[in-house]
C-alpha cells in the first residue's frame, strides 16, 4: 500500500494534469503551444543554482520562471515581436546558462524530473497552485476567448490585453512549475503541448475541447504512474507519461481532421 507521501504526489500529479489540459487548450488557440516546452527550459538556471548550492530546486525554478516570464512580457511590449520570438530568445539563453550551472550528477534529474514523496505541506501548496491556475483560467475565460477572436472588440469593451497576456503567461509558468517535480525541465511542457493537440484533433467545440484535453492529460498521467508502479518499476514516471500522451495523440490521428 502506498505511503501518504506517495499518494500525495500521485494526486497532485493528476490535479496538475487537469490544469495543464486547460492551459494547453488556450495556449493552442493563442498559437503559443510550443511555449510550454520552451518556458519549462527557463527553469533550468534556477534548478542548476539550487542543485549547486543545495536548496529546494522548486524555489530556484520558480525564481527564474518568474524572471523569464516578466522578461518575455516586457520584450514583447517594447519590441512588438511575437511572444514566440521573445520566448525563443530567453529559451536559448536559459538552456545555455542552466547547462553551465547544473552539476553533472544532477543534470538528469533537472531535465527529466524524479518521482518523490511529498510532505503534507508541499502537497497543500501544490494543490493551492493548481486551483489558482484553474480559477484564473475560468475567471478570465470570456476575456481570453474575446481577445483571441476579436482583439479590437476586446479592447473596445475594456479588456486590457497586455495585462491579460501577462496573467496568462504567469499561469502558464505556474503550470510548468508544478510539473517540474515529476517531469523535469525537459518534459514539463509536454502535458501542456500534447493533450491539447489531441483534444483539438477530436473536436472543434470549445467546451468539448477543454474537457477532452484535460481527460487526455489525466489518462496519460494516471496510466504512466500505473505502468511504472506495476509493470516497469525500473523507469521514471515522467518519460513514460509523455510516451503515453504521445500514443494518445497518434490514436487521435485515426479520426478525420476536425474542421477549423
MIKOLFI-962040 format. One record per residue (C-alpha): x, y, z; residue in three letters; residue number from 1. Coordinates in nm, 2 decimals, decimal comma, always signed. Each point is the difference from the previous one (the first is absolute). Example, Ala and Ser with C-alpha at 12.3 -4.5 7.8 and 13.67 -1.06 7.14 Angstrom:
BEGIN
r c1:+1,23 c2:-0,45 c3:+0,78 res:ala n:1 .
r c1:+0,14 c2:+0,34 c3:-0,07 res:ser n:2 .
END
This chain:
BEGIN
r c1:+0,00 c2:+0,00 c3:+0,00 res:unk n:1 .
r c1:+0,14 c2:+0,34 c3:-0,09 res:unk n:2 .
r c1:+0,12 c2:+0,22 c3:+0,28 res:unk n:3 .
r c1:-0,17 c2:+0,34 c3:+0,05 res:unk n:4 .
r c1:+0,29 c2:+0,18 c3:-0,17 res:unk n:5 .
r c1:-0,03 c2:-0,20 c3:-0,32 res:unk n:6 .
r c1:-0,38 c2:+0,04 c3:+0,00 res:unk n:7 .
r c1:+0,04 c2:+0,38 c3:+0,03 res:unk n:8 .
r c1:+0,24 c2:+0,00 c3:-0,29 res:unk n:9 .
r c1:-0,23 c2:-0,20 c3:-0,23 res:unk n:10 .
r c1:-0,31 c2:+0,21 c3:+0,09 res:unk n:11 .
r c1:+0,19 c2:+0,32 c3:-0,06 res:unk n:12 .
r c1:+0,12 c2:-0,13 c3:-0,34 res:unk n:13 .
r c1:-0,36 c2:-0,09 c3:-0,10 res:unk n:14 .
r c1:-0,12 c2:+0,35 c3:+0,10 res:unk n:15 .
r c1:+0,29 c2:+0,15 c3:-0,19 res:unk n:16 .
r c1:-0,11 c2:-0,19 c3:-0,31 res:unk n:17 .
r c1:-0,34 c2:+0,17 c3:+0,02 res:unk n:18 .
r c1:+0,16 c2:+0,34 c3:+0,02 res:unk n:19 .
r c1:+0,24 c2:-0,08 c3:-0,28 res:unk n:20 .
r c1:-0,28 c2:-0,11 c3:-0,23 res:unk n:21 .
r c1:-0,18 c2:+0,34 c3:+0,06 res:unk n:22 .
r c1:+0,30 c2:+0,21 c3:-0,04 res:unk n:23 .
r c1:+0,11 c2:-0,19 c3:-0,31 res:unk n:24 .
r c1:-0,34 c2:+0,04 c3:-0,17 res:unk n:25 .
r c1:+0,02 c2:+0,38 c3:+0,03 res:unk n:26 .
r c1:+0,37 c2:+0,00 c3:-0,10 res:unk n:27 .
r c1:-0,09 c2:-0,19 c3:-0,31 res:unk n:28 .
r c1:-0,27 c2:+0,25 c3:-0,09 res:unk n:29 .
r c1:+0,25 c2:+0,28 c3:+0,06 res:unk n:30 .
r c1:+0,25 c2:-0,17 c3:-0,23 res:unk n:31 .
r c1:+0,26 c2:-0,02 c3:+0,28 res:unk n:32 .
r c1:-0,03 c2:-0,37 c3:+0,08 res:unk n:33 .
r c1:+0,38 c2:-0,06 c3:-0,05 res:unk n:34 .
r c1:+0,06 c2:+0,26 c3:+0,27 res:unk n:35 .
r c1:-0,08 c2:-0,27 c3:+0,26 res:unk n:36 .
r c1:+0,30 c2:-0,19 c3:-0,11 res:unk n:37 .
r c1:+0,22 c2:+0,31 c3:-0,02 res:unk n:38 .
r c1:-0,12 c2:+0,16 c3:+0,33 res:unk n:39 .
r c1:+0,08 c2:-0,32 c3:+0,19 res:unk n:40 .
r c1:+0,36 c2:+0,04 c3:-0,11 res:unk n:41 .
r c1:+0,01 c2:+0,35 c3:+0,15 res:unk n:42 .
r c1:+0,00 c2:-0,18 c3:+0,34 res:unk n:43 .
r c1:+0,33 c2:-0,17 c3:-0,07 res:unk n:44 .
r c1:+0,23 c2:+0,28 c3:+0,13 res:unk n:45 .
r c1:-0,20 c2:+0,01 c3:+0,33 res:unk n:46 .
r c1:+0,01 c2:-0,38 c3:+0,03 res:unk n:47 .
r c1:+0,38 c2:+0,01 c3:-0,07 res:unk n:48 .
r c1:+0,06 c2:+0,25 c3:+0,27 res:unk n:49 .
r c1:-0,22 c2:-0,20 c3:+0,24 res:unk n:50 .
r c1:+0,20 c2:-0,32 c3:-0,06 res:unk n:51 .
r c1:+0,33 c2:+0,19 c3:+0,02 res:unk n:52 .
r c1:-0,08 c2:+0,17 c3:+0,33 res:unk n:53 .
r c1:-0,22 c2:-0,27 c3:+0,15 res:unk n:54 .
r c1:-0,34 c2:+0,17 c3:+0,04 res:unk n:55 .
r c1:-0,35 c2:-0,10 c3:-0,12 res:unk n:56 .
r c1:+0,01 c2:-0,03 c3:-0,38 res:unk n:57 .
r c1:-0,36 c2:+0,12 c3:-0,03 res:unk n:58 .
r c1:+0,10 c2:+0,33 c3:+0,17 res:unk n:59 .
r c1:+0,28 c2:+0,05 c3:-0,26 res:unk n:60 .
r c1:-0,23 c2:-0,10 c3:-0,28 res:unk n:61 .
r c1:-0,27 c2:+0,23 c3:+0,11 res:unk n:62 .
r c1:+0,24 c2:+0,30 c3:+0,02 res:unk n:63 .
r c1:+0,13 c2:-0,04 c3:-0,35 res:unk n:64 .
r c1:-0,35 c2:-0,08 c3:-0,14 res:unk n:65 .
r c1:-0,13 c2:+0,32 c3:+0,14 res:unk n:66 .
r c1:+0,29 c2:+0,21 c3:-0,12 res:unk n:67 .
r c1:-0,01 c2:-0,17 c3:-0,34 res:unk n:68 .
r c1:-0,38 c2:+0,05 c3:-0,04 res:unk n:69 .
r c1:+0,02 c2:+0,37 c3:+0,09 res:unk n:70 .
r c1:+0,29 c2:+0,05 c3:-0,23 res:unk n:71 .
r c1:-0,19 c2:-0,17 c3:-0,29 res:unk n:72 .
r c1:-0,30 c2:+0,23 c3:+0,07 res:unk n:73 .
r c1:+0,21 c2:+0,31 c3:+0,01 res:unk n:74 .
r c1:+0,20 c2:-0,08 c3:-0,31 res:unk n:75 .
r c1:-0,33 c2:-0,08 c3:-0,18 res:unk n:76 .
r c1:-0,14 c2:+0,34 c3:+0,10 res:unk n:77 .
r c1:+0,32 c2:+0,20 c3:-0,09 res:unk n:78 .
r c1:+0,10 c2:-0,17 c3:-0,32 res:unk n:79 .
r c1:-0,35 c2:-0,09 c3:-0,14 res:unk n:80 .
r c1:+0,13 c2:-0,34 c3:-0,10 res:unk n:81 .
r c1:-0,22 c2:-0,31 c3:+0,05 res:unk n:82 .
r c1:+0,00 c2:-0,18 c3:+0,33 res:unk n:83 .
r c1:+0,16 c2:-0,31 c3:-0,16 res:unk n:84 .
r c1:+0,30 c2:+0,21 c3:-0,12 res:unk n:85 .
r c1:+0,06 c2:+0,14 c3:+0,35 res:unk n:86 .
r c1:-0,04 c2:-0,34 c3:+0,16 res:unk n:87 .
r c1:+0,26 c2:-0,14 c3:-0,25 res:unk n:88 .
r c1:+0,26 c2:+0,26 c3:+0,10 res:unk n:89 .
r c1:-0,05 c2:-0,06 c3:+0,37 res:unk n:90 .
r c1:-0,01 c2:-0,37 c3:-0,06 res:unk n:91 .
r c1:+0,34 c2:-0,02 c3:-0,17 res:unk n:92 .
r c1:+0,17 c2:+0,20 c3:+0,27 res:unk n:93 .
r c1:-0,17 c2:-0,20 c3:+0,28 res:unk n:94 .
r c1:+0,11 c2:-0,34 c3:-0,14 res:unk n:95 .
r c1:+0,36 c2:+0,12 c3:-0,03 res:unk n:96 .
r c1:+0,01 c2:+0,15 c3:+0,35 res:unk n:97 .
r c1:-0,18 c2:-0,30 c3:+0,15 res:unk n:98 .
r c1:+0,24 c2:-0,25 c3:-0,16 res:unk n:99 .
r c1:+0,30 c2:+0,19 c3:+0,13 res:unk n:100 .
r c1:-0,14 c2:+0,03 c3:+0,36 res:unk n:101 .
r c1:-0,15 c2:-0,34 c3:+0,05 res:unk n:102 .
r c1:+0,25 c2:-0,26 c3:+0,15 res:unk n:103 .
r c1:+0,04 c2:-0,30 c3:-0,23 res:unk n:104 .
r c1:-0,13 c2:-0,25 c3:+0,26 res:unk n:105 .
r c1:-0,33 c2:+0,21 c3:+0,03 res:unk n:106 .
r c1:-0,05 c2:+0,07 c3:-0,37 res:unk n:107 .
r c1:-0,22 c2:-0,30 c3:-0,07 res:unk n:108 .
r c1:-0,23 c2:+0,08 c3:+0,29 res:unk n:109 .
r c1:-0,02 c2:+0,37 c3:-0,10 res:unk n:110 .
r c1:-0,09 c2:-0,10 c3:-0,36 res:unk n:111 .
r c1:-0,23 c2:-0,30 c3:+0,06 res:unk n:112 .
r c1:-0,12 c2:+0,04 c3:+0,36 res:unk n:113 .
r c1:-0,02 c2:-0,26 c3:+0,27 res:unk n:114 .
r c1:-0,30 c2:-0,14 c3:+0,18 res:unk n:115 .
r c1:+0,02 c2:+0,09 c3:+0,37 res:unk n:116 .
r c1:-0,23 c2:-0,03 c3:+0,30 res:unk n:117 .
r c1:-0,17 c2:+0,32 c3:+0,10 res:unk n:118 .
r c1:-0,05 c2:+0,14 c3:+0,35 res:unk n:119 .
r c1:-0,35 c2:+0,11 c3:+0,09 res:unk n:120 .
r c1:+0,12 c2:+0,37 c3:-0,02 res:unk n:121 .
r c1:+0,15 c2:-0,04 c3:-0,34 res:unk n:122 .
r c1:-0,32 c2:-0,18 c3:-0,12 res:unk n:123 .
r c1:-0,22 c2:+0,28 c3:+0,12 res:unk n:124 .
r c1:+0,21 c2:+0,26 c3:-0,16 res:unk n:125 .
r c1:-0,01 c2:-0,19 c3:-0,33 res:unk n:126 .
r c1:-0,38 c2:-0,04 c3:+0,02 res:unk n:127 .
r c1:-0,04 c2:+0,37 c3:+0,07 res:unk n:128 .
r c1:+0,22 c2:+0,08 c3:-0,31 res:unk n:129 .
r c1:-0,21 c2:-0,24 c3:-0,22 res:unk n:130 .
r c1:-0,33 c2:+0,15 c3:+0,12 res:unk n:131 .
r c1:+0,14 c2:+0,35 c3:-0,05 res:unk n:132 .
r c1:+0,08 c2:-0,09 c3:-0,36 res:unk n:133 .
r c1:-0,35 c2:-0,14 c3:-0,06 res:unk n:134 .
r c1:-0,17 c2:+0,29 c3:+0,17 res:unk n:135 .
r c1:+0,19 c2:+0,26 c3:-0,21 res:unk n:136 .
r c1:-0,08 c2:-0,19 c3:-0,33 res:unk n:137 .
r c1:-0,37 c2:-0,01 c3:+0,08 res:unk n:138 .
r c1:-0,01 c2:+0,36 c3:+0,14 res:unk n:139 .
r c1:+0,16 c2:+0,14 c3:-0,32 res:unk n:140 .
r c1:-0,15 c2:-0,26 c3:-0,24 res:unk n:141 .
r c1:-0,23 c2:+0,24 c3:-0,18 res:unk n:142 .
r c1:+0,27 c2:+0,27 c3:-0,03 res:unk n:143 .
r c1:+0,25 c2:-0,25 c3:-0,13 res:unk n:144 .
r c1:-0,24 c2:-0,12 c3:-0,26 res:unk n:145 .
r c1:-0,10 c2:+0,35 c3:-0,10 res:unk n:146 .
r c1:+0,37 c2:+0,11 c3:-0,02 res:unk n:147 .
r c1:+0,07 c2:-0,30 c3:-0,22 res:unk n:148 .
r c1:-0,27 c2:+0,05 c3:-0,26 res:unk n:149 .
r c1:-0,05 c2:+0,38 c3:+0,01 res:unk n:150 .
r c1:+0,27 c2:+0,20 c3:+0,17 res:unk n:151 .
r c1:-0,15 c2:+0,33 c3:-0,12 res:unk n:152 .
r c1:-0,34 c2:-0,09 c3:+0,15 res:unk n:153 .
r c1:+0,17 c2:-0,11 c3:+0,32 res:unk n:154 .
r c1:+0,19 c2:+0,33 c3:+0,03 res:unk n:155 .
r c1:-0,32 c2:+0,19 c3:-0,08 res:unk n:156 .
r c1:-0,18 c2:-0,18 c3:+0,29 res:unk n:157 .
r c1:+0,27 c2:+0,09 c3:+0,25 res:unk n:158 .
r c1:+0,21 c2:-0,32 c3:-0,01 res:unk n:159 .
r c1:+0,36 c2:+0,09 c3:+0,07 res:unk n:160 .
r c1:+0,17 c2:-0,24 c3:-0,24 res:unk n:161 .
r c1:+0,36 c2:+0,07 c3:+0,12 res:unk n:162 .
r c1:-0,10 c2:-0,08 c3:+0,36 res:unk n:163 .
r c1:-0,20 c2:-0,30 c3:-0,11 res:unk n:164 .
r c1:+0,30 c2:-0,13 c3:-0,19 res:unk n:165 .
r c1:+0,21 c2:+0,04 c3:+0,31 res:unk n:166 .
r c1:-0,25 c2:-0,19 c3:+0,22 res:unk n:167 .
r c1:+0,00 c2:-0,29 c3:-0,26 res:unk n:168 .
r c1:+0,38 c2:-0,01 c3:-0,02 res:unk n:169 .
r c1:+0,02 c2:-0,01 c3:+0,39 res:unk n:170 .
r c1:-0,26 c2:-0,28 c3:+0,01 res:unk n:171 .
r c1:+0,18 c2:-0,18 c3:-0,27 res:unk n:172 .
r c1:+0,33 c2:+0,02 c3:+0,20 res:unk n:173 .
r c1:-0,17 c2:-0,11 c3:+0,32 res:unk n:174 .
r c1:-0,13 c2:-0,31 c3:-0,19 res:unk n:175 .
r c1:+0,35 c2:-0,08 c3:-0,11 res:unk n:176 .
r c1:+0,13 c2:+0,05 c3:+0,36 res:unk n:177 .
r c1:-0,25 c2:-0,25 c3:+0,14 res:unk n:178 .
r c1:+0,10 c2:-0,26 c3:-0,26 res:unk n:179 .
r c1:+0,38 c2:+0,05 c3:+0,05 res:unk n:180 .
r c1:+0,00 c2:-0,23 c3:+0,31 res:unk n:181 .
r c1:-0,08 c2:-0,32 c3:-0,19 res:unk n:182 .
r c1:+0,06 c2:+0,09 c3:-0,37 res:unk n:183 .
r c1:+0,31 c2:+0,22 c3:+0,02 res:unk n:184 .
r c1:+0,09 c2:+0,30 c3:-0,21 res:unk n:185 .
r c1:+0,02 c2:-0,20 c3:-0,33 res:unk n:186 .
r c1:-0,35 c2:-0,16 c3:+0,03 res:unk n:187 .
r c1:-0,21 c2:+0,24 c3:+0,21 res:unk n:188 .
r c1:-0,14 c2:+0,17 c3:-0,30 res:unk n:189 .
r c1:-0,10 c2:-0,33 c3:-0,16 res:unk n:190 .
r c1:-0,33 c2:-0,02 c3:+0,19 res:unk n:191 .
r c1:-0,08 c2:+0,34 c3:-0,12 res:unk n:192 .
r c1:+0,08 c2:-0,07 c3:-0,36 res:unk n:193 .
r c1:-0,12 c2:-0,35 c3:-0,08 res:unk n:194 .
r c1:-0,34 c2:-0,05 c3:+0,17 res:unk n:195 .
r c1:-0,12 c2:+0,34 c3:-0,14 res:unk n:196 .
r c1:+0,10 c2:-0,11 c3:-0,35 res:unk n:197 .
r c1:-0,18 c2:-0,33 c3:+0,05 res:unk n:198 .
r c1:-0,31 c2:+0,18 c3:+0,12 res:unk n:199 .
r c1:+0,00 c2:+0,23 c3:-0,30 res:unk n:200 .
r c1:+0,03 c2:-0,30 c3:-0,24 res:unk n:201 .
r c1:-0,31 c2:-0,15 c3:+0,15 res:unk n:202 .
r c1:-0,24 c2:+0,30 c3:+0,02 res:unk n:203 .
r c1:-0,05 c2:+0,36 c3:-0,11 res:unk n:204 .
r c1:-0,25 c2:+0,08 c3:+0,28 res:unk n:205 .
r c1:+0,17 c2:+0,21 c3:+0,26 res:unk n:206 .
r c1:-0,16 c2:-0,16 c3:+0,31 res:unk n:207 .
r c1:+0,07 c2:-0,35 c3:-0,14 res:unk n:208 .
r c1:+0,35 c2:+0,11 c3:-0,09 res:unk n:209 .
r c1:+0,07 c2:+0,10 c3:+0,36 res:unk n:210 .
r c1:-0,14 c2:-0,32 c3:+0,15 res:unk n:211 .
r c1:+0,18 c2:-0,23 c3:-0,25 res:unk n:212 .
r c1:+0,33 c2:+0,18 c3:+0,05 res:unk n:213 .
r c1:-0,03 c2:-0,05 c3:+0,38 res:unk n:214 .
r c1:-0,11 c2:-0,36 c3:-0,03 res:unk n:215 .
r c1:+0,29 c2:-0,08 c3:-0,23 res:unk n:216 .
r c1:+0,24 c2:+0,15 c3:+0,24 res:unk n:217 .
r c1:-0,15 c2:-0,18 c3:+0,30 res:unk n:218 .
r c1:+0,00 c2:-0,33 c3:-0,18 res:unk n:219 .
r c1:+0,37 c2:+0,04 c3:-0,10 res:unk n:220 .
r c1:+0,10 c2:+0,09 c3:+0,36 res:unk n:221 .
r c1:-0,21 c2:-0,28 c3:+0,16 res:unk n:222 .
r c1:+0,12 c2:-0,26 c3:-0,25 res:unk n:223 .
r c1:+0,36 c2:+0,11 c3:+0,03 res:unk n:224 .
r c1:+0,00 c2:-0,05 c3:+0,38 res:unk n:225 .
r c1:-0,18 c2:-0,33 c3:-0,03 res:unk n:226 .
r c1:+0,25 c2:-0,13 c3:-0,26 res:unk n:227 .
r c1:+0,30 c2:+0,10 c3:+0,20 res:unk n:228 .
r c1:-0,15 c2:-0,13 c3:+0,33 res:unk n:229 .
r c1:-0,12 c2:-0,34 c3:-0,12 res:unk n:230 .
r c1:+0,18 c2:-0,08 c3:-0,33 res:unk n:231 .
r c1:+0,32 c2:+0,20 c3:-0,05 res:unk n:232 .
r c1:+0,12 c2:+0,10 c3:+0,35 res:unk n:233 .
r c1:+0,35 c2:+0,06 c3:-0,14 res:unk n:234 .
r c1:-0,12 c2:+0,30 c3:-0,20 res:unk n:235 .
r c1:-0,08 c2:+0,35 c3:+0,13 res:unk n:236 .
r c1:-0,36 c2:+0,11 c3:-0,05 res:unk n:237 .
r c1:+0,07 c2:+0,32 c3:-0,19 res:unk n:238 .
r c1:+0,12 c2:-0,14 c3:-0,33 res:unk n:239 .
r c1:-0,26 c2:-0,28 c3:+0,01 res:unk n:240 .
r c1:-0,28 c2:+0,26 c3:+0,05 res:unk n:241 .
r c1:+0,12 c2:+0,19 c3:-0,30 res:unk n:242 .
r c1:+0,03 c2:-0,32 c3:-0,22 res:unk n:243 .
r c1:-0,36 c2:-0,09 c3:+0,10 res:unk n:244 .
r c1:-0,12 c2:+0,36 c3:-0,08 res:unk n:245 .
r c1:+0,17 c2:-0,02 c3:-0,34 res:unk n:246 .
r c1:-0,17 c2:-0,34 c3:-0,06 res:unk n:247 .
r c1:-0,34 c2:+0,15 c3:+0,07 res:unk n:248 .
r c1:+0,07 c2:+0,27 c3:-0,25 res:unk n:249 .
r c1:+0,10 c2:-0,26 c3:-0,26 res:unk n:250 .
r c1:-0,33 c2:-0,18 c3:+0,06 res:unk n:251 .
r c1:-0,18 c2:+0,33 c3:-0,05 res:unk n:252 .
r c1:+0,15 c2:+0,01 c3:-0,35 res:unk n:253 .
r c1:-0,23 c2:-0,29 c3:-0,09 res:unk n:254 .
r c1:-0,29 c2:+0,25 c3:+0,01 res:unk n:255 .
r c1:-0,06 c2:+0,23 c3:-0,30 res:unk n:256 .
r c1:+0,13 c2:+0,35 c3:+0,06 res:unk n:257 .
r c1:-0,25 c2:+0,23 c3:+0,18 res:unk n:258 .
r c1:-0,09 c2:+0,30 c3:-0,21 res:unk n:259 .
r c1:+0,15 c2:+0,33 c3:+0,13 res:unk n:260 .
END
